[in-house]
């Protein structure tokens, strides 16, 4: 099923995404860090906005919702925690399905960064939008959830097919690569870190990544391998603590 995705740089290091079902022309914005760049991107492409898919409640993901609704009439979809802060037309949870034209997005519970965080997975297009749960070579901080909850969420994403394109919401990869090198001496990590350094030096985005690439080079998904004497969730918690304390 044809699906096109456009990255829209917003704020300091956020990405918003415009997602278009090519069969029908239906278009969604995944998160809304800032309405202005998203509206500009829509105008440049000549697209109308039908849906806003929010992953979680933080302001750098929902800040443009109201302006986008007012300018486009788009329907807002998101987890219950978003509805506590701004208008939501349809509150979703893990197991729900949202249609964008001919494309179906399955809602995955990926709490941990916030308790109600969700991700949107289009299996037919092998594409998942993960907000701040999984980053290229990293993962989100545990602002609300436990390490056990976050490990379960990451495990759900890691179980997707390895070719799945992963769209994360921040350009954090260079800093994540520095940390990964400090805890993982895998040649694959060193090779990827060098590629990330080159890409950023040239001003290129490091998003999207893939599930397979993250399984091979992301220290949070590799935590049980890096800390084999610990239970997987405990291994993850130790790596997460190390990242929280990392100063480079």
Secondary structure, 3 states (H helix, E strand, C coil): CCEEEEEEEECCCEEEEEEEECCCCCEEEECCCCHHHHHHHHHHHCCCCCEEECCCCCHHHHCCHHHHHHHHCCEEEECHHHHCCCCCCEECCCCCEEEECCEEEEEEECCCCCCCCEEEEEHHHCEEEEECCEECCEECCCCCCCHHHHHHHHHHHHCCCCCCEEEECECCHHHHHHHHHHHCCCHHHHHHHHHHHHHHHCCCCCCCEEHHHHHHHCCCCCHHHHCCCCCHHHHHHHHHHHHHHCCC
